Amino acid sequence: MKNFWFLRMGDDCLEDALMFRTKTAAVHKFQRVAQELARYDQHLEASLHLALNRNTLNEYPEHVLVLGPRGGVQVQAC
């Protein structure tokens, strides 16, 4: 069975996390949103969760994402 990556941004509920087939796609989505918010001096953090489907999501993430000082994404393992 294939696992999916679920991206939870900011204060979103875990049930509202966006589903992606790859970790790379999820990180790119976060980067686009975080860079747009950074233009307005807003800060965004996100978490990545690995699960078989939405019903098996665990609140503890595999990674935490933050936008670095030069606009790149820092992926921190938990």
SVG drawing of the C-alpha trace seen along z (x, -y; Angstrom):
<svg xmlns="http://www.w3.org/2000/svg" viewBox="-11 -43 30 45">
<polyline fill="none" stroke="black" stroke-width="0.4" points="0.0,0.0 1.1,-3.5 1.5,-6.1 0.5,-9.7 2.0,-12.9 -0.4,-15.3 0.5,-18.9 -0.9,-20.8 -0.2,-24.6 -0.5,-27.0 -3.4,-26.4 -5.4,-24.2 -7.1,-21.2 -5.4,-17.9 -8.6,-16.8 -8.1,-19.7 -4.5,-18.8 -3.8,-18.7 -2.9,-15.3 0.1,-14.8 1.6,-11.7 5.1,-12.9 7.0,-14.7 8.5,-17.0 5.1,-18.2 4.0,-19.0 7.2,-20.9 6.8,-23.0 3.2,-23.8 4.3,-25.0 7.1,-27.1 4.8,-28.9 2.3,-29.8 5.0,-30.7 6.9,-32.9 3.7,-34.8 2.9,-35.4 6.5,-36.5 6.0,-39.3 3.6,-40.8 5.8,-40.1 3.7,-37.1 5.3,-33.8 4.0,-30.3 4.9,-27.0 3.7,-23.6 3.9,-19.9 4.1,-16.8 2.4,-13.7 2.8,-10.3 -0.3,-8.0 -2.0,-5.4 -5.1,-7.6 -6.9,-10.4 -8.5,-8.0 -5.0,-6.9 -3.5,-10.3 -1.5,-10.7 -1.2,-14.1 2.5,-13.7 4.3,-14.8 7.3,-13.2 8.6,-16.7 8.2,-20.4 8.6,-22.9 9.7,-26.6 10.8,-29.1 14.5,-29.9 16.0,-33.4 16.7,-33.3 13.4,-31.9 14.2,-28.2 12.3,-25.6 13.9,-24.0 12.7,-20.5 13.2,-19.5 12.8,-15.8 10.8,-15.1"/>
</svg>
